[in-house]
């Protein structure tokens, strides 16, 4: 939301940007607002970590077979995703089908 906050400020009267499409004459869908005065600027750079592998997943499994340090594991999955071979097992936990 902070990224859009400055971009959604209305332009001064009569000011127009050459990169923006012209404003529509009528609203095509009642109840929806067409936002056409937005200049977003450059996208923020995002660095992703490597995906969680089966080997790394197994390091989070404790001696009783339960996953441990779940917040850290969730953060790793968020920042790097899952390797394809692990997705079938991990999504059961992520969707709440199995308890962590």
Secondary structure, 3 states (H helix, E strand, C coil): CHHHHCCCCCCCCCCCCCCCCCCCCCCCCCCCCCCCCCCCCCCCCCCCCCCECHHHHHHCECCCCCECCHHHHHHHHHHHCECHHHHHHHHHHHCCCCCC
